[in-house]
Amino acid sequence: MVYPLMKGNKMLTRRQFFARLRSLGFSKSRIQMTRIGLSYEKEAEHGRVTVSVPKFHESTFHILGDVPYSGIFVEKTDDRPVNWGTPVDTNALGLTMLEVCLGLCSGGIELVRQPTEGGSA
């Protein structure tokens, strides 16, 4: 089930994001990974999947579990290089980071791994 992410020019709010995570089968985690973020989890085919989003900003999120879209995702900006995690060019995608997270969790977006600059293919 894939949901429309933006309606018109309205951006997805945090409340709407967590409501959509719940509709994908996630529930608030009984154990938080950190006090500065919110974690949601669900039982998947190969075990538990946990999504953590820091409080007060949406430029990064973490997906943990035995799924192809697990990892740390960081919004790519022009003024600073991304030196950890998977950079996400939200301008090229036309999505916010919360929308990218929902897309990965719902199967609406697939993660394509590319070799890093200077690395072997």
PyMOL commands that set and color helices and strands:
alter all, ss='L'
color gray80, all
select helices_A, chain A and resi 14-23+90-93+97-106
alter helices_A, ss='H'
color red, helices_A
select strands_A, chain A and resi 27-28+37-44+47-54+60-64+71-75+86-88
alter strands_A, ss='S'
color yellow, strands_A
deselect
rebuild
show_as cartoon
